[in-house]
Amino acid sequence: MIHEIAVDLRAALIAQGCPIPVVDGPETTDTAAWSRERIVVEHGDADAFDPPWSQNNGISRRRMTRRMACKVKVYAQSALAGALFFEHRRRCDHILDLVLVALSGITYLRKGHQAFLPDGGGYFDPPDLEDSKLRGGCAYELRFTFDRAIQEQTWDGDHAPTAEITGDSGGVSIAAQNARYVKTNGSAEEPF
């Protein structure tokens, strides 16, 4: 799901004219210089679990809600020649604002089935640049959770089968939902 969040985030930022790339994390190498602006989306440190957030309708088989821990790291660098630290930080704040609004909008793109809940965040120095005397950029880490429904399903990802029994024309018809074929009065019909 983290990859899908990153894809949705990138699309929302492009729509706002933001040129900063969004990357799936964790990154394969540590930051060695401030020269590459980016937004990194990755798993957080600890998930939490809650009961399902809505009444079980008998079809979806929701068992619980996973509050998936996520992190977004924003690496920013002002394009101004000889930029001071506050100018790097101002650019980082602007990017962060765009990210926060985009992440809250992703909830609506996903039809409200997930909730974006910021837990906190703060500025940090990348480990490889902590000893550097030159502050050539700014980095911020946002911690948040994204709710994800955990449903009863098979290994292949199919949900538990359901059936509807009707008797409109004197006979009994059984239509299996979430199945490959519909059986009506004992004969197989085309897949739906």
PyMOL commands that set and color helices and strands:
alter all, ss='L'
color gray80, all
select helices_A, chain A and resi 2-15+85-109+127-129
alter helices_A, ss='H'
color red, helices_A
select strands_A, chain A and resi 22-24+38-43+48-50+62-76+116-123+138-151+162-166+173-177+183-184+187-188
alter strands_A, ss='S'
color yellow, strands_A
deselect
rebuild
show_as cartoon
